[in-house]
Amino acid sequence: MKFSCLRLKTIFKRQRINNVDTPLTIFLKDDGPVDGDTVIIKVYQEGSPNTPAYTSAVIALTPTYTPYSILGLGPGVSSIRVTGVSRGGVLGIPVRLKFEPTHVISTTAPEYTVDVIPNLEEPLVTAKFFQVVISQSKYAVAANHIRDAQNGIASAFQVGGPAPRVLTYRFNRQEARNIRVCSTRRYRLPRLSTEDRDEYPFASTFENNGANASVRAINAVINRTAGTDYGNQIFKENLLRGENFEVVIGP
């Protein structure tokens, strides 16, 4: 079948739904005496720290873990918060929480506990994604492009406003090559023979569908060296398809 960027965009849009919008399942239980404690859980996403993407009904805590599945979150969960509604005893509401899959919020702790009081929202789990660091001193033009794209500063070609900081790894080199071709072929402005067409979000992530990336001509040596550094960081972390990471600019 003839290669088509339009067809590729449709395929990868469908794959993003299947591989990235993974349901988040939160498990809650009472971490103290079962005395009628009730809570509400809220889930917040990257970029919307003040507006919950999900708010549960009032949950009566039990002595064993009870699962609550949340659909349609996509990548970039920034925190899970618990609000106390009512308590059966005179002390706080002791809550124990865990969640699956763990890569939705990158963390090393399998379980979390907190003691909340009614009407107080506690950040029970705060995300700490694995960070890919692009050095400003080593790769200035590449770092500047990423920073501008994340801040919504237009490059030669950019669609959709600010690009996300939290990306989702694709883990497929052929897909990434095809996405890179589709992203960069739209760049029609003159460029030097010593320049590459750089794209952000990276072609190796689901956030780049071949038609929505920021594209800028930058020094080819710096672009490729920065790309190798990025790949080495991903390799050392052993990221898998569908796992999230955050792109930050370092010293």
Helices and strands as residue ranges (DSSP letters): H 5-19, E 24-30, E 38-45, E 54-55, E 59-60, E 66-70, E 77-86, E 93-100, G 102-104, E 112-116, E 121-126, E 131-135, H 140-150, E 166-168, H 173-184, E 195-200, E 214-219, H 220-237, E 244-250
